[in-house]
Amino acid sequence: MKFILPILFLFAGLTACTPADQTAEQVPEKDTEETAERIVSLSGTLTELLYDLGFEDQLVGVDVTSTYPPAVNTVPKLGHVNKLNVEALLELRPTLIFVDADRSETPALITLTAAGVNVVAVPSEPTLDNAARAAKVLGKHLQLSAEKVADYAAGIKIDSEVLAETLAGAVGDKPRVLFIYARGAKQLMVAGADTEAAAMIELAGGQNAITSFTDFKPLTPEALVEAAPEVILMFESGLKSLDGKAGLANVPGIGQTPAFKNDRIVAMDGHYLLGFGPRAARAANDLAQALYPVQTK
């Protein structure tokens, strides 16, 4: 992040030729591209989106949050967006860098932008259609037709309709859900209002158990008493860092919560749950089914 280097990399595109007897409709979209970008994605959500849209062959580097689909593990990793090694990034000779808008003002990216690299900040919101809106932004910088973007958005809408059907059949009051972020027993945080976790809980038909503060704060026995959660939600990796439910039981106050007493501990993959990417509505539907295990028509 602290290196200031000139950028001298310019690339010629790969020219695609169309036989004279072949119609435009017969030519695959990628064959009509005049250039092939060298893309770096500094967001797991945007990386997943780029795979969905068929640009995986143009990815030359990704950040540490890019974990899905599994094929992305063969792409060079650049660490976290807040700790970028500019020299390592430049060695990849990127022509396009995509990053979440709220992480686009790091010193490294400011340096790269000033030096002439095309850094595209993509707005992100914790909504079910976040990926569809992001696809429109990507479409302005890639060879992506408006029709393909529209079709993609339609697919996401179908997933949202499935979620709506699940919630329409939900029985009972909205459960109080507490999201706990864990990285071992010594680092436990709970999600307050205005967090991605709170947004996902509400989209899935629950109510966030903490409303007295925003952002994340350390977990305390007092906070557990206040929250009185009926469901505890965690990342799978977080629960594993505590050695599972048995380890979670050792956290002061957890054993007294309705959630623990009734064995309502829900663990989901972190990127899937809170990435708000192409599978956001599916994640919300999976969570809704966990919150309302008995459904009626």
C-alpha positions in Angstrom: 0.0 0.0 0.0 2.9 2.4 0.7 4.8 1.9 -2.5 4.5 4.6 -5.2 5.6 3.1 -8.6 5.1 4.3 -12.2 3.0 2.1 -14.4 4.3 1.4 -17.8 2.1 -1.5 -18.9 -0.1 -1.1 -21.9 -1.5 -4.1 -23.8 -2.6 -4.8 -27.3 -5.9 -6.6 -27.6 -6.6 -9.9 -29.2 -8.4 -9.3 -32.5 -11.2 -11.7 -33.3 -12.1 -12.3 -36.9 -15.5 -13.3 -38.2 -15.8 -15.4 -41.4 -17.7 -13.6 -44.2 -20.3 -16.3 -44.3 -21.1 -16.2 -40.6 -23.8 -14.1 -39.3 -23.5 -11.9 -36.1 -26.0 -14.2 -34.4 -23.8 -17.2 -35.0 -20.7 -15.7 -33.5 -20.2 -16.3 -29.7 -20.1 -13.1 -27.7 -16.5 -13.5 -26.7 -15.3 -13.9 -30.3 -16.5 -10.4 -31.1 -14.3 -8.8 -28.4 -11.5 -6.6 -29.7 -9.6 -6.9 -26.5 -9.1 -9.3 -23.6 -8.8 -7.6 -20.3 -6.5 -8.7 -17.5 -8.8 -8.4 -14.5 -7.9 -8.2 -10.8 -10.9 -8.6 -8.5 -10.5 -7.3 -4.9 -13.9 -8.6 -3.7 -15.2 -12.1 -3.2 -18.6 -11.0 -4.3 -17.3 -9.4 -7.5 -15.1 -12.4 -8.2 -18.1 -14.8 -8.0 -20.0 -12.4 -10.2 -17.2 -12.4 -12.8 -17.3 -16.2 -12.9 -21.0 -16.2 -13.3 -20.8 -13.8 -16.2 -18.1 -15.8 -18.0 -15.0 -13.7 -17.4 -13.0 -16.2 -15.4 -10.4 -16.7 -18.1 -9.6 -13.0 -17.9 -8.9 -13.0 -14.1 -5.2 -12.7 -13.3 -5.5 -12.0 -9.6 -7.9 -11.9 -6.7 -8.1 -10.9 -3.1 -8.2 -13.2 0.0 -12.0 -13.0 0.3 -12.4 -14.6 -3.2 -13.2 -18.2 -2.2 -16.0 -19.1 -4.5 -16.3 -20.9 -6.9 -13.6 -23.4 -5.9 -11.9 -22.9 -9.2 -10.8 -19.4 -8.0 -8.2 -21.1 -5.8 -6.0 -21.5 -8.8 -5.9 -17.7 -9.4 -3.0 -15.8 -7.8 -4.0 -14.3 -4.4 -3.1 -10.8 -3.5 -4.0 -10.7 0.2 -6.5 -8.4 1.7 -7.5 -5.2 -0.1 -6.3 -3.1 2.9 -2.9 -4.7 2.7 -2.1 -4.8 -1.0 1.5 -5.3 -2.2 1.6 -2.9 -5.1 4.6 -4.5 -6.7 3.0 -7.9 -6.7 -0.1 -6.5 -8.2 1.7 -4.7 -10.9 3.6 -7.9 -11.9 0.2 -9.3 -13.0 -0.1 -6.4 -15.5 -3.8 -5.7 -14.8 -5.8 -3.6 -17.2 -8.9 -3.5 -14.9 -9.2 -3.7 -11.2 -12.7 -4.1 -9.6 -13.2 -3.3 -6.0 -16.1 -2.6 -3.6 -16.7 1.1 -3.5 -16.4 1.3 0.2 -12.8 -0.1 0.0 -11.6 1.9 -3.0 -9.9 4.7 -1.1 -6.9 2.6 0.2 -3.5 4.2 -0.3 -2.5 1.4 -2.7 -5.5 1.9 -4.9 -5.3 5.7 -4.8 -1.7 5.3 -6.0 -2.7 2.9 -8.8 -5.5 5.1 -10.0 -3.2 8.2 -10.1 -0.6 6.1 -12.0 -3.2 5.3 -14.7 -4.6 1.9 -13.8 -8.3 1.6 -14.4 -9.7 1.0 -10.9 -13.4 0.6 -10.9 -15.3 1.1 -7.7 -18.5 -0.9 -7.6 -21.2 0.1 -5.2 -22.4 -2.6 -2.9 -25.5 -2.8 -0.7 -26.8 -5.7 1.6 -29.8 -6.4 -0.7 -30.9 -9.4 -2.6 -30.4 -7.7 -6.0 -26.9 -6.4 -5.2 -25.3 -8.7 -7.7 -27.7 -7.7 -10.4 -26.9 -4.0 -9.9 -23.2 -4.8 -9.8 -23.5 -6.6 -13.1 -24.7 -3.4 -14.7 -21.6 -1.6 -13.5 -19.3 -4.4 -14.7 -21.1 -4.4 -18.1 -20.0 -0.8 -18.7 -16.3 -1.9 -18.6 -16.5 -5.4 -20.1 -17.9 -6.8 -23.3 -21.2 -7.6 -21.8 -24.5 -6.9 -23.5 -27.5 -5.3 -21.9 -29.5 -8.4 -22.8 -27.2 -10.6 -20.9 -27.2 -8.3 -17.8 -31.1 -8.3 -18.0 -31.2 -12.1 -18.2 -28.9 -12.4 -15.2 -31.0 -10.0 -13.2 -34.1 -12.1 -14.0 -32.4 -15.2 -12.7 -31.7 -13.5 -9.4 -35.3 -12.3 -9.2 -36.5 -15.9 -9.5 -34.4 -16.8 -6.4 -36.0 -13.9 -4.6 -39.4 -15.2 -5.5 -38.6 -18.6 -3.9 -37.6 -16.8 -0.7 -40.9 -14.9 -0.8 -42.8 -18.2 -1.0 -40.9 -19.6 2.0 -41.6 -16.5 4.1 -45.3 -16.6 3.0 -45.6 -20.0 4.6 -43.7 -19.2 7.8 -45.4 -20.0 11.0 -45.0 -18.0 14.3 -43.5 -14.8 15.4 -40.2 -13.5 14.0 -37.4 -15.2 16.0 -34.7 -13.1 17.8 -31.5 -13.9 16.0 -28.0 -13.1 17.4 -25.1 -13.1 15.0 -21.8 -14.0 16.7 -18.5 -13.4 14.9 -15.8 -15.7 16.3 -12.1 -16.2 15.7 -11.4 -18.4 18.7 -12.7 -18.0 22.2 -10.8 -14.8 22.8 -12.3 -12.9 19.8 -16.0 -12.9 20.0 -18.1 -10.0 18.5 -21.9 -9.6 18.2 -23.6 -7.8 15.3 -25.7 -4.7 16.1 -28.0 -2.7 13.8 -26.8 -1.4 10.4 -24.7 -4.5 9.7 -24.7 -7.0 6.9 -25.6 -9.6 9.4 -28.7 -7.6 10.6 -29.7 -7.1 7.0 -29.5 -10.8 6.2 -31.4 -11.8 9.3 -34.2 -9.4 8.4 -34.3 -10.5 4.8 -34.7 -14.1 6.1 -37.7 -13.2 8.2 -36.0 -12.8 11.6 -35.3 -9.9 13.8 -31.8 -8.9 14.9 -31.5 -9.5 18.6 -29.3 -6.5 19.2 -30.8 -3.0 18.5 -29.1 -0.9 21.1 -26.0 -0.2 19.1 -24.7 -0.3 15.5 -21.8 -2.2 14.0 -20.0 -4.9 16.0 -19.1 -4.9 19.7 -17.4 -7.5 21.9 -19.7 -10.2 23.2 -20.4 -10.0 26.9 -22.6 -11.9 29.3 -24.7 -8.7 29.7 -25.2 -8.5 26.0 -26.4 -12.1 25.9 -28.9 -11.3 28.7 -30.2 -8.3 26.8 -30.4 -10.1 23.5 -32.1 -13.3 24.8 -31.6 -14.8 21.3 -33.9 -17.6 20.2 -31.4 -18.5 17.4 -27.6 -18.0 17.4 -26.2 -17.5 13.9 -22.5 -17.9 13.1 -20.1 -18.6 10.3 -19.1 -22.2 10.0 -15.5 -21.2 10.4 -16.3 -19.3 13.5 -18.1 -22.2 15.2 -15.2 -24.4 14.2 -12.7 -22.0 15.8 -14.5 -22.7 19.1 -14.4 -26.4 18.6 -18.1 -26.6 17.8 -21.1 -26.4 20.0 -19.2 -27.9 22.9 -16.8 -25.0 22.8 -19.5 -22.5 22.3 -21.1 -23.8 25.6 -18.0 -22.6 27.4 -18.6 -18.9 26.5 -20.0 -17.2 29.6 -23.7 -16.7 29.3 -24.3 -18.7 26.2 -25.7 -21.7 28.0 -28.4 -19.5 29.5 -29.8 -18.3 26.2 -33.0 -19.8 24.8 -31.1 -20.5 21.6 -28.6 -22.8 23.2 -31.1 -24.4 25.5 -33.2 -25.3 22.5 -30.2 -26.3 20.3 -31.0 -23.6 17.7 -27.4 -22.9 16.6 -27.2 -22.1 12.8 -23.8 -22.1 11.1 -23.4 -21.1 7.4 -20.5 -20.4 5.1 -19.4 -16.8 5.6 -19.1 -15.7 2.0 -22.4 -17.4 1.1 -24.2 -15.8 4.1 -23.0 -12.2 4.0 -21.3 -11.8 0.6 -24.6 -10.5 -0.9 -23.5 -11.8 -4.2 -25.3 -13.9 -6.9 -26.5 -16.4 -4.3 -27.8 -13.9 -1.7 -31.5 -14.8 -2.1 -30.6 -18.5 -1.9 -28.6 -17.9 1.3 -31.6 -15.9 2.7 -33.9 -18.8 1.8 -31.7 -21.3 3.6 -31.6 -19.1 6.7 -35.3 -18.6 6.5 -35.9 -22.4 6.4 -33.6 -22.7 9.5 -35.6 -20.0 11.3 -38.9 -21.4 10.4 -38.4 -25.2 10.2 -42.1 -25.9 10.0 -43.8 -24.5 6.9 -47.4 -24.4 5.9 -49.2 -23.5 2.7 
